[in-house]
Amino acid sequence: MEFRIKGCRALIDGVFVAADMLSRGGSVFPVSPEEPNSPEVPVFEFHNCLLLPGLIDVHVHLRDPGFSFKETMRTGTMAAARGGYTTVCPMPNLNPVPDSRETLTLELQRIRDDAVIRVLPYAAITKGEKGQELAELEAMAPDCFAFSDDGKGVQNADMMRQAMKRTSALGKVIVAHCEDETLLHGGCIHDGAYAKAHGHRGICSESEWKQVERDVHLAEETGCAYHVCHVSTKESVAIIREAKARGVDVTCETAPHYLLLTEDDLQEDGRFKMNPPIRERADRDALREGLLDGTVDMIATDHAPHTAEEKSRGLEKSLMGVVGLECALSVLYTGLVKTGLMPMETLIDRMTAAPARRFGLQSGLEAGKPADFLIFDPDEEWVVDPNDFASMGRATPFAGERVTGRVKMTVCKGEIVWNA
């Protein structure tokens, strides 16, 4: 499919320039707006819009196979397309868990059959994500994005050490959900002022940062490429900053809700319950600072759909997890860029080029790059309404928020996968 986008400012090499974009044979080719168009090439005009590289999310839950009553490969990737994502990486807490060549093949087939954008699946670190025995790492390495037991922290340090040594030899990244289960005590939200005021059991910050601290030392010892999931605490940011200064091969991500919300925003509603929890203002501010100085490398949504019933039980009893693919760019643009906290160029880097650099992916709008891009109207105002989502998940802490900026078109591999 060949077509031309006119009227946008394109983000090329980190700078916004007036340029049209030609999509041909699955690749992009910037062209001068003055260059005449071939009559046989369709033209899409988007005035006063931004043409951005396709977003990359290295941490989503598509629930397929095994939990298609929560989300399917089709609905999850359609949600991603509507949010401007052209590549997503689903975590392995599935049924069956992709912990062998055979079980990973089941997920790969579902991707081939139903995905509307590029999907690069994780494989598990341990069998069944139980932390007792290493999964078939060598057999899965050629076809998996990276290794993770997301949803669970690997509790045994020696097991993590072995995993790091094996994955390092395979040239793969260990992507860790950091959570010391001995420190959880049945908590449901951050162990702070809101929990105390409302009688909730809290989740302490130490449950995250203690395992981050353990793992960066193991990564330093083994030379493993190590990535930390959904960082939420100021202590984790400090540990990672210090480890990077020592030369440890460590990167990390955070999520929109940790950058934009604090425990002051909590309500007695399951759409505010996720793991790790939304924390204090000092944590949010440390994450923002880390995102600006490069300590926090990238933003991932941790899109985690559940059924309406599973999220209807309040903070105490609802399942952990919220959705975010369809509104992430808009809420971040509204909360970080429109407020002057961050340049648009930096935000898009953290959602495109940064994950691409870490995980060896393609990103960008230079001539010949894959035709993965989106059109973003920075002026359109709208209200986040989960009832309009393509995702089967509806629980988002941003429901009802008035935001500015909306994805108008998404192109993946040269194909238009979303056109508002």
C-alpha positions as CSV (number, residue, x, y, z in Angstrom):
1,M,0.0,0.0,0.0
2,E,1.4,3.4,-1.0
3,F,0.0,6.7,0.3
4,R,1.1,10.2,1.4
5,I,0.5,12.2,4.6
6,K,0.4,16.0,4.1
7,G,0.1,18.9,6.5
8,C,2.0,17.6,9.5
9,R,5.1,18.5,11.4
10,A,7.2,15.3,11.6
11,L,9.5,14.3,14.4
12,I,12.7,13.3,12.5
13,D,16.0,12.7,14.4
14,G,14.5,14.3,17.5
15,V,13.4,17.5,15.8
16,F,10.0,18.7,14.5
17,V,10.2,19.7,10.8
18,A,7.7,20.5,8.1
19,A,7.7,17.3,6.0
20,D,5.2,15.1,4.2
21,M,5.6,11.4,4.7
22,L,5.3,8.8,1.9
23,S,4.6,5.3,2.9
24,R,5.7,2.8,0.3
25,G,6.4,-0.9,0.4
26,G,6.3,-0.9,4.2
27,S,8.9,1.9,4.6
28,V,8.7,5.6,5.2
29,F,10.2,8.3,3.0
30,P,10.1,12.0,4.2
31,V,9.4,14.3,1.3
32,S,9.2,18.1,0.9
33,P,5.7,19.5,1.2
34,E,6.4,21.3,-2.1
35,E,7.2,18.2,-4.0
36,P,4.3,17.3,-6.3
37,N,2.3,14.1,-5.7
38,S,1.8,11.3,-8.2
39,P,-1.9,11.3,-9.2
40,E,-2.2,7.6,-8.4
41,V,-0.9,8.0,-4.8
42,P,-3.7,8.6,-2.2
43,V,-3.2,11.6,0.0
44,F,-4.3,12.1,3.6
45,E,-4.3,15.7,4.9
46,F,-3.9,16.4,8.6
47,H,-3.4,20.1,9.2
48,N,-1.8,21.3,12.4
49,C,-1.1,17.7,13.5
50,L,2.1,16.0,14.5
51,L,3.5,12.9,12.7
52,L,5.3,10.8,15.3
53,P,7.2,7.4,15.2
54,G,4.9,4.5,16.3
55,L,4.8,4.1,20.0
56,I,6.5,1.1,21.6
57,D,5.2,-0.5,24.8
58,V,7.5,-3.1,26.3
59,H,5.0,-4.0,29.1
60,V,1.4,-5.0,28.3
61,H,-0.9,-7.9,29.2
62,L,-3.0,-9.2,26.3
63,R,-4.3,-12.2,28.3
64,D,-4.3,-14.4,25.3
65,P,-4.1,-17.4,25.4
66,G,-5.8,-18.4,28.6
67,F,-7.8,-15.4,29.7
68,S,-9.7,-14.3,26.7
69,F,-12.7,-13.3,28.9
70,K,-10.5,-10.4,30.0
71,E,-8.9,-9.5,26.6
72,T,-8.1,-11.1,23.3
73,M,-5.2,-10.6,21.0
74,R,-7.5,-8.8,18.6
75,T,-9.1,-6.4,21.2
76,G,-5.8,-5.7,22.9
77,T,-3.9,-4.9,19.8
78,M,-6.8,-2.8,18.4
79,A,-6.7,-0.8,21.7
80,A,-2.9,-0.4,21.1
81,A,-3.5,0.8,17.6
82,R,-6.0,3.4,18.7
83,G,-3.5,4.7,21.2
84,G,-0.8,5.1,18.6
85,Y,1.2,2.0,19.4
86,T,2.7,-0.1,16.6
87,T,4.7,-2.5,18.8
88,V,3.7,-4.1,22.1
89,C,5.4,-6.7,24.2
90,P,3.0,-9.0,26.1
91,M,4.0,-10.5,29.5
92,P,4.0,-14.2,30.0
93,N,1.5,-14.6,32.8
94,L,-0.8,-16.6,30.5
95,N,-2.3,-20.1,30.5
96,P,-0.3,-21.9,29.5
97,V,2.7,-19.9,30.6
98,P,5.2,-19.6,27.7
99,D,8.0,-21.5,29.5
100,S,8.8,-24.0,26.8
101,R,9.1,-24.0,23.0
102,E,5.8,-25.8,22.8
103,T,3.8,-23.3,25.0
104,L,5.5,-20.2,23.4
105,T,4.4,-21.6,20.0
106,L,0.8,-21.4,21.0
107,E,1.1,-17.7,21.7
108,L,3.0,-17.0,18.5
109,Q,0.2,-18.7,16.5
110,R,-2.4,-16.5,18.2
111,I,-0.3,-13.4,17.3
112,R,-0.1,-14.5,13.7
113,D,-3.8,-15.1,13.5
114,D,-5.2,-12.1,15.3
115,A,-2.8,-9.2,16.0
116,V,-3.3,-6.0,14.1
117,I,0.1,-4.5,15.0
118,R,3.5,-5.9,15.8
119,V,3.5,-8.1,18.9
120,L,6.8,-9.4,20.4
121,P,6.1,-11.8,23.3
122,Y,8.1,-12.4,26.5
123,A,9.0,-15.9,27.7
124,A,9.0,-16.8,31.3
125,I,12.2,-16.9,33.4
126,T,11.0,-19.9,35.5
127,K,8.7,-22.8,34.8
128,G,5.1,-21.7,35.4
129,E,6.5,-18.4,36.8
130,K,6.8,-20.3,40.1
131,G,10.4,-19.4,40.8
132,Q,11.5,-23.0,41.4
133,E,13.1,-24.1,38.2
134,L,14.4,-22.3,35.1
135,A,12.3,-22.4,32.0
136,E,13.5,-23.7,28.7
137,L,15.5,-20.5,28.0
138,E,17.7,-21.7,25.2
139,A,14.8,-23.2,23.2
140,M,12.7,-20.1,23.4
141,A,15.4,-17.4,22.9
142,P,15.1,-17.2,19.1
143,D,11.4,-16.3,19.2
144,C,10.9,-14.3,22.4
145,F,11.4,-10.6,23.0
146,A,13.1,-11.0,26.5
147,F,12.6,-13.0,29.6
148,S,10.3,-12.1,32.5
149,D,8.2,-13.6,35.3
150,D,6.1,-10.4,35.4
151,G,3.4,-10.6,38.0
152,K,5.8,-12.2,40.4
153,G,9.2,-11.3,41.7
154,V,11.9,-14.1,41.5
155,Q,12.2,-14.6,45.2
156,N,15.3,-16.7,45.3
157,A,18.5,-14.7,44.7
158,D,20.5,-17.8,43.4
159,M,17.7,-18.6,41.0
160,M,17.9,-15.0,39.6
161,R,21.7,-15.3,39.4
162,Q,21.4,-18.5,37.4
163,A,18.8,-16.9,35.1
164,M,21.0,-13.8,34.5
165,K,24.0,-16.0,33.6
166,R,22.0,-18.1,31.1
167,T,20.2,-15.1,29.5
168,S,23.4,-13.2,29.2
169,A,24.9,-16.0,27.2
170,L,21.9,-15.8,25.0
171,G,22.1,-12.1,24.4
172,K,18.7,-11.5,26.0
173,V,17.5,-9.0,28.6
174,I,16.1,-10.0,32.0
175,V,13.0,-7.9,32.7
176,A,12.1,-8.1,36.3
177,H,9.0,-7.5,38.4
178,C,10.6,-6.5,41.6
179,E,8.6,-7.5,44.7
180,D,9.8,-9.0,48.0
181,E,6.7,-11.1,49.0
182,T,7.8,-11.3,52.6
183,L,7.1,-7.6,52.9
184,L,3.6,-7.5,51.3
185,H,1.4,-8.5,54.3
186,G,-1.7,-8.6,52.2
187,G,-1.6,-4.9,51.3
188,C,-3.8,-3.4,48.6
189,I,-2.5,0.2,48.2
190,H,0.6,2.2,49.1
191,D,1.4,2.2,52.8
192,G,0.8,5.9,53.3
193,A,-1.6,8.5,54.6
194,Y,-4.6,7.3,52.5
195,A,-4.2,3.7,53.7
196,K,-4.0,4.8,57.3
197,A,-7.0,7.2,57.0
198,H,-9.2,4.5,55.4
199,G,-8.1,1.5,57.3
200,H,-6.4,-0.3,54.4
201,R,-3.4,-2.6,54.7
202,G,-0.5,-1.0,52.9
203,I,2.2,-2.1,50.5
204,C,5.5,-0.6,51.7
205,S,8.0,0.9,49.2
206,E,10.7,-1.4,50.5
207,S,8.9,-4.4,49.0
208,E,9.9,-2.9,45.6
209,W,13.3,-1.3,46.1
210,K,14.8,-4.0,48.2
211,Q,14.6,-6.4,45.3
212,V,15.7,-3.8,42.8
213,E,18.8,-3.3,45.1
214,R,19.4,-7.1,45.2
215,D,19.1,-7.5,41.4
216,V,21.3,-4.6,40.3
217,H,24.1,-6.2,42.4
218,L,23.4,-9.5,40.7
219,A,23.5,-7.8,37.3
220,E,26.8,-6.2,38.2
221,E,28.2,-9.6,39.2
222,T,27.0,-11.5,36.2
223,G,27.2,-8.8,33.5
224,C,23.6,-9.4,32.6
225,A,21.5,-6.9,30.7
226,Y,18.8,-6.1,33.3
227,H,15.6,-4.1,33.0
228,V,13.2,-3.1,35.9
229,C,9.5,-3.1,35.4
230,H,7.1,-0.4,36.5
231,V,9.3,1.5,38.9
232,S,7.2,3.4,41.4
233,T,9.4,4.5,44.3
234,K,12.0,7.3,44.8
235,E,14.4,4.7,46.4
236,S,14.3,2.6,43.2
237,V,15.1,5.6,41.1
238,A,18.1,6.4,43.4
239,I,19.4,2.8,43.3
240,I,19.2,2.6,39.5
241,R,20.8,6.0,39.1
242,E,23.7,4.9,41.3
243,A,24.0,1.6,39.5
244,K,24.2,3.3,36.1
245,A,26.9,5.6,37.4
246,R,28.9,2.4,38.3
247,G,28.5,1.0,34.8
248,V,25.8,-1.6,35.6
249,D,23.9,-2.6,32.4
250,V,20.5,-1.6,33.9
251,T,17.5,0.2,32.5
252,C,14.0,0.7,33.8
253,E,10.4,1.9,33.0
254,T,7.6,3.6,34.7
255,A,4.0,4.0,33.8
256,P,1.7,7.0,33.2
257,H,-0.2,6.6,36.5
258,Y,3.0,6.8,38.6
259,L,4.0,10.0,36.7
260,L,0.7,11.7,36.9
261,L,-1.1,10.5,40.1
262,T,-0.3,10.2,43.8
263,E,-2.1,8.6,46.8
264,D,-4.0,12.0,47.1
265,D,-5.9,11.0,44.0
266,L,-7.1,7.6,45.3
267,Q,-10.8,6.7,45.5
268,E,-12.6,3.7,46.9
269,D,-12.7,2.2,43.5
270,G,-11.0,-0.8,41.8
271,R,-9.8,1.4,38.9
272,F,-7.2,2.8,41.3
273,K,-5.7,-0.6,42.3
274,M,-2.6,-1.8,40.5
275,N,0.7,-3.4,41.4
276,P,2.9,-1.6,42.4
277,P,0.5,1.0,43.8
278,I,0.3,4.7,43.2
279,R,2.5,6.2,45.8
280,E,3.4,9.6,47.4
281,R,4.1,13.0,45.8
282,A,7.9,12.6,46.5
283,D,7.9,9.3,44.6
284,R,6.0,10.9,41.6
285,D,8.4,13.8,41.6
286,A,11.5,11.5,41.7
287,L,10.1,9.5,38.7
288,R,9.6,12.7,36.7
289,E,13.1,13.9,37.5
290,G,14.4,10.5,36.6
291,L,12.6,10.5,33.3
292,L,14.1,13.9,32.4
293,D,17.7,13.0,33.3
294,G,17.5,9.5,31.7
295,T,17.6,7.4,34.9
296,V,14.1,6.3,34.1
297,D,14.6,5.2,30.5
298,M,11.1,4.7,29.1
299,I,7.4,4.7,29.7
300,A,5.3,1.5,29.5
301,T,1.6,1.3,30.3
302,D,1.4,-2.1,32.1
303,H,-2.0,-2.4,30.4
304,A,-3.7,-5.1,32.5
305,P,-7.4,-5.7,31.7
306,H,-9.8,-7.5,34.0
307,T,-13.5,-8.1,33.8
308,A,-15.9,-5.5,35.2
309,E,-16.9,-7.8,38.0
310,E,-13.2,-8.4,39.0
311,K,-12.7,-4.6,39.2
312,S,-16.0,-3.8,41.0
313,R,-14.9,-5.0,44.5
314,G,-13.3,-1.7,45.7
315,L,-9.7,-1.1,46.6
316,E,-9.5,-4.0,49.1
317,K,-10.9,-6.9,47.0
318,S,-10.6,-5.9,43.3
319,L,-7.8,-7.6,41.3
320,M,-4.6,-5.6,40.6
321,G,-4.3,-4.0,37.2
322,V,-5.6,-1.1,35.1
323,V,-5.8,-0.4,31.4
324,G,-4.1,2.5,29.5
325,L,-3.1,1.9,25.9
326,E,-5.9,4.0,24.4
327,C,-5.3,7.2,26.5
328,A,-1.6,7.0,27.6
329,L,-0.2,9.5,25.0
330,S,-3.1,11.9,25.6
331,V,-2.8,11.9,29.4
332,L,1.0,12.2,29.3
333,Y,0.8,15.0,26.8
334,T,-1.8,16.8,28.9
335,G,0.0,16.2,32.3
336,L,3.6,16.6,31.3
337,V,3.9,18.6,28.0
338,K,1.0,21.0,28.2
339,T,2.1,21.9,31.8
340,G,5.6,22.7,30.7
341,L,7.2,19.8,32.7
342,M,8.7,18.1,29.7
343,P,9.3,18.8,26.0
344,M,7.2,16.8,23.6
345,E,10.5,15.6,22.0
346,T,11.6,14.0,25.3
347,L,8.2,12.4,25.9
348,I,8.2,10.8,22.5
349,D,11.8,9.6,22.9
350,R,10.8,7.8,26.1
351,M,7.9,6.1,24.3
352,T,9.7,5.2,21.1
353,A,13.5,5.5,20.6
354,A,14.4,4.7,24.2
355,P,12.7,1.2,24.3
356,A,14.1,0.7,20.7
357,R,17.6,1.4,21.8
358,R,17.4,-0.9,24.8
359,F,15.9,-3.8,23.1
360,G,17.3,-3.6,19.6
361,L,14.2,-2.5,17.8
362,Q,13.6,-0.3,14.8
363,S,12.1,3.2,15.4
364,G,12.1,6.5,13.7
365,L,11.0,8.4,10.6
366,E,14.2,8.4,8.6
367,A,14.0,7.3,5.0
368,G,13.8,3.5,4.6
369,K,12.8,2.9,8.2
370,P,9.7,0.7,8.8
371,A,6.4,2.6,8.1
372,D,5.3,2.6,11.8
373,F,3.9,6.0,12.7
374,L,1.0,7.9,14.1
375,I,-0.8,11.2,13.5
376,F,-1.5,13.2,16.7
377,D,-3.7,16.2,16.9
378,P,-2.2,18.3,19.8
379,D,-5.3,20.6,20.1
380,E,-8.2,18.2,20.2
381,E,-9.9,18.0,23.6
382,W,-11.8,15.0,24.7
383,V,-12.9,13.1,27.8
384,V,-11.5,9.7,28.6
385,D,-14.5,7.4,28.5
386,P,-13.7,3.7,29.0
387,N,-17.0,2.7,27.5
388,D,-15.6,3.8,24.1
389,F,-12.4,1.7,24.5
390,A,-11.6,-1.1,22.0
391,S,-10.1,-3.0,25.0
392,M,-12.3,-5.3,26.9
393,G,-10.8,-3.8,30.0
394,R,-12.6,-0.6,31.4
395,A,-10.8,0.1,34.6
396,T,-8.5,3.2,34.3
397,P,-7.8,5.8,36.9
398,F,-8.0,8.4,34.1
399,A,-11.7,7.8,33.5
400,G,-13.6,11.1,33.2
401,E,-10.5,13.1,32.8
402,R,-10.6,16.0,30.2
403,V,-7.4,15.7,28.1
404,T,-5.8,17.5,25.2
405,G,-4.3,15.7,22.2
406,R,-5.7,12.7,20.3
407,V,-4.4,10.0,18.0
408,K,-6.1,10.4,14.6
409,M,-4.3,7.6,12.6
410,T,-1.9,4.8,13.2
411,V,0.2,3.0,10.5
412,C,2.0,-0.2,11.2
413,K,4.2,-2.0,8.6
414,G,2.7,0.4,6.0
415,E,-0.9,-0.5,6.7
416,I,-3.4,1.9,8.2
417,V,-4.5,0.1,11.4
418,W,-6.5,3.0,12.9
419,N,-8.2,5.9,11.3
420,A,-10.4,8.0,13.6
